[in-house]
Amino acid sequence: MISVVILGAGNVASHLFKAFYNAEGVTVKQWYNRHIKSIQSFHADVPLTDDLSELSEADIYILAVSDDAVSELSSKLPFENRLVVHTSGSVSIHDIDKKHRRGVFYPLQTFSRSADIDFSEVPICLETLDKADYHILKTLATSITQHTKRVNSEQRASLHLAAVFVNNFTNQLYRIAQEITESKSAEFDLLKPLILETARKIQELSPYRAQTGPAKRHDKSTIKKHLKLLDNEHHEAIYKLLTQSIQKTHGR
Ligand SMILES: NC(=O)c1ccc[n+]([C@@H]2O[C@H](COP(=O)([O-])OP(=O)(O)OC[C@H]3O[C@@H](n4cnc5c(N)ncnc54)[C@H](OP(=O)(O)O)[C@@H]3O)[C@@H](O)[C@H]2O)c1
């Protein structure tokens, strides 16, 4: 049985709590947040605290807090030589205070507190400084997911950067598409099957092979029509930049 203490109460911490609470072979010994109000409703399920000096002894301490809080919070922990991990894609493992055994437990997914998530499908990227700690962390991760991967800091930084492209930037493009359709009272919902198929298709084809559309075809007249239809200069700039990017990739 692996014991964990979760620190933080945001999007990631609340999903991790639910996943570990229901997992075999894991006990959530305690849940810490600096403002106890955010976790008060769980008081019947797990011991809670907002006081670092009251932290229980556990095998692993998971800092699921804002990126810029990892370093300071880790140095405030009133113990040393225990396994302390953070959940960030972009924070260095070395940002955790060196008085601890250090690791990273980065779930490569987008989490919102209010949206359900099936953790068994979430890849968890693991990193430790010590080999024995890797095995403990891997055992913890496999209690909630089938997908674990040893990833070094450089690889994690590139995955996090790539995640911004596939998730945040793509989502912003959905938002722009919604503004474009709503401006003409067309239904954004009609695009949803296309959105799903775009994501499904790259499970089988490489993004290179899956590309279609006027930019790839170098269809100048359609591109010209689209640019004329755009009445927002910001959207026009994005259209031009992405068209250039596709044409650079696909050439003639
Ligand atoms: N959201 C995602 O999709 C996602 C995905 C993968 C990894 N991550 C990573 O997971 C970590 C948490 O992200 P999140 O989205 O769960 O963040 P979040 O929802 O913004 O929650 C941040 C948590 O950190 C706590 N916190 C902030 N500053 C603190 C400080 N100085 N001392 C102690 N606690 C502090 C907050 O406490 P209060 O509640 O008291 O304000 C809150 O509980 C980050 O490293 C993030 O990069 C996020």
The ligand as a Tripos MOL2 file, in Angstrom:
@<TRIPOS>MOLECULE
LIG
   48    52     1     0     0
SMALL
NO_CHARGES

@<TRIPOS>ATOM
      1 N1         -4.9370   22.2230  -15.4020 N.am      1 LIG1
      2 C1         -4.3250   21.4370  -16.2550 C.2       1 LIG1
      3 O1         -4.8730   21.1120  -17.3200 O.2       1 LIG1
      4 C2         -2.9670   20.8700  -15.9340 C.ar      1 LIG1
      5 C3         -2.5290   19.7330  -16.6450 C.ar      1 LIG1
      6 C4         -1.3110   19.1340  -16.3080 C.ar      1 LIG1
      7 C5         -0.5210   19.7120  -15.3130 C.ar      1 LIG1
      8 N2         -0.9520   20.8280  -14.6650 N.ar      1 LIG1
      9 C6         -0.0790   21.3680  -13.6070 C.3       1 LIG1
     10 O2         -0.6330   21.0140  -12.3330 O.3       1 LIG1
     11 C7         -0.3660   22.0660  -11.3840 C.3       1 LIG1
     12 C8         -1.6830   22.5890  -10.8180 C.3       1 LIG1
     13 O3         -2.4590   23.1020  -11.8710 O.3       1 LIG1
     14 P1         -4.0230   23.4060  -11.6790 P.3       1 LIG1
     15 O4         -4.5950   23.6330  -13.0280 O.co2     1 LIG1
     16 O5         -4.6270   22.3810  -10.7710 O.co2     1 LIG1
     17 O6         -3.9250   24.7990  -10.9140 O.3       1 LIG1
     18 P2         -5.1050   25.6250  -10.2070 P.3       1 LIG1
     19 O7         -6.4280   25.0080  -10.5320 O.co2     1 LIG1
     20 O8         -4.8600   27.0430  -10.5240 O.co2     1 LIG1
     21 O9         -4.8250   25.3740   -8.6580 O.3       1 LIG1
     22 C9         -3.6520   25.8510   -8.0790 C.3       1 LIG1
     23 C10        -3.5790   25.3990   -6.6320 C.3       1 LIG1
     24 O10        -2.3240   25.8620   -6.1370 O.3       1 LIG1
     25 C11        -2.5610   26.4830   -4.8740 C.3       1 LIG1
     26 N3         -1.5390   27.5150   -4.6730 N.ar      1 LIG1
     27 C12        -1.2720   28.5660   -5.4750 C.ar      1 LIG1
     28 N4         -0.2620   29.3040   -4.9510 N.ar      1 LIG1
     29 C13         0.0970   28.6920   -3.7900 C.ar      1 LIG1
     30 C14         1.0700   28.9670   -2.7940 C.ar      1 LIG1
     31 N5          1.8880   30.0290   -2.8870 N.pl3     1 LIG1
     32 N6          1.1520   28.1170   -1.7350 N.ar      1 LIG1
     33 C15         0.3300   27.0390   -1.6440 C.ar      1 LIG1
     34 N7         -0.6120   26.7220   -2.5430 N.ar      1 LIG1
     35 C16        -0.7250   27.5390   -3.6140 C.ar      1 LIG1
     36 C17        -3.9530   27.0710   -4.9750 C.3       1 LIG1
     37 O11        -4.4360   27.2560   -3.6660 O.3       1 LIG1
     38 P3         -5.8390   28.0260   -3.3660 P.3       1 LIG1
     39 O12        -6.9090   27.0350   -3.7290 O.co2     1 LIG1
     40 O13        -5.7590   28.2840   -1.9180 O.co2     1 LIG1
     41 O14        -5.8170   29.2520   -4.2200 O.co2     1 LIG1
     42 C18        -4.6860   25.9690   -5.7460 C.3       1 LIG1
     43 O15        -5.1470   24.9750   -4.8600 O.3       1 LIG1
     44 C19         0.4500   23.1210  -12.1330 C.3       1 LIG1
     45 O16         1.8050   22.8450  -11.9410 O.3       1 LIG1
     46 C20         0.0640   22.8710  -13.5930 C.3       1 LIG1
     47 O17         1.0840   23.2890  -14.4830 O.3       1 LIG1
     48 C21        -2.1520   21.4170  -14.9480 C.ar      1 LIG1
@<TRIPOS>BOND
     1     1     2 1
     2     2     3 2
     3     2     4 1
     4     4     5 ar
     5     4    48 ar
     6     5     6 ar
     7     6     7 ar
     8     7     8 ar
     9     8     9 1
    10     8    48 ar
    11     9    10 1
    12     9    46 1
    13    10    11 1
    14    11    12 1
    15    11    44 1
    16    12    13 1
    17    13    14 1
    18    14    15 2
    19    14    16 1
    20    14    17 1
    21    17    18 1
    22    18    19 2
    23    18    20 1
    24    18    21 1
    25    21    22 1
    26    22    23 1
    27    23    24 1
    28    23    42 1
    29    24    25 1
    30    25    26 1
    31    25    36 1
    32    26    27 ar
    33    26    35 ar
    34    27    28 ar
    35    28    29 ar
    36    29    30 ar
    37    29    35 ar
    38    30    31 1
    39    30    32 ar
    40    32    33 ar
    41    33    34 ar
    42    34    35 ar
    43    36    37 1
    44    36    42 1
    45    37    38 1
    46    38    39 2
    47    38    40 1
    48    38    41 1
    49    42    43 1
    50    44    45 1
    51    44    46 1
    52    46    47 1
@<TRIPOS>SUBSTRUCTURE
     1 LIG1         1 GROUP 0 **** ****
